Amino acid sequence: MKHWAGYVVLFWLLAALLGLLLSVSGLALPGFAQADQIDLSHLLALPDSSAWLGRDDLGRDILSRLLEGASVALSVALVVTSITLLFGTLLGLLAGYYGGWLDRLLMQITDVFLAFPGILLAIAFAAVLGPGLLNLVMALCLTSWVGYARLTRVQALSLRQRQHVQAAESLGASVPRILLRHILPLLAAPLLVEATYGIAGLVIAEASLSFLGLGIQAPHASWGSMLRDGVRYLLVAPHYVLAVGFSLMSLVLAVNVLGDRLRDALDVRRSD
């Protein structure tokens, strides 16, 4: 059971792929209703053979909507992580390698973003841009690059003093070659660990913004909007909130545990 975190993450990745396939094709799981199919005769129905996790306040199948919500959460997290990782790493490399006024300028910009809690900035940007999937991704991208930039900058400041980097400079290697061939590979491990934690944070951020009505809009499913709708019926239909809450908790916990183990595995100073 020591690899349970990897199995949980793999399960949700497969669930997200299934949810995306069902959403794009307009099909439903065999024996289950589509995620947006309303059935007013089964409002807040308890789990049964036709709906393993029960139904929501509009009679929609919670399991089908959980799968669609998983595809939204992981798609947003992976896209935002990819964009911010590339952007933040580029800024950090330039700041750490060149130093001087460029380093001071870029770090002052990052300090401005760090002066405010990330989720509050994301809420502000999402409120200005308006609700929707694309605006949600843009809002999260605007606030999630800072950690990668600072991490890369600190590492680059140290690595540029290494002998192999100085040797490459003395041999006339171009700056892009030095950054890509001699510095960036040594940053891969800490950036990978940071990205793993970033994915967990983005899953929560997406759910938070959708909970506030600034993310995914109806009829599309999101774990945050499902929690918002289910809270009103917590006393009469606890299965609604419990299903969504456990799904969100299991994914975030598994990703964080996987990040911890990845950090330990990539730590060359760790003794066996």
Protein Blocks (a to p, Z undefined) as FASTA:
>chain_A
ZZmmmmmmmmmmmmmmmmmmmmmnopacehiacfklccfklghiacdfklmnopafkopa
fklmmmmmmmmmmmmmmmmmmmmmmmmmmmmmmmmmngmmllmmmmmmmmmmmmpcfklm
mmmmmmmnogcjklmmmmmmmmmmmmmmmmmmmmmmmmmmpmklmmmmmnopafklmmmm
mmmmmmmmmmmmmmmmmmmmmmmmmmmmmmnopaccdfbdcfklmmmmmmmmmmmmmmlm
mmmmmmmmmmmmmmmmmmmmmmmmmmmkbcZZ
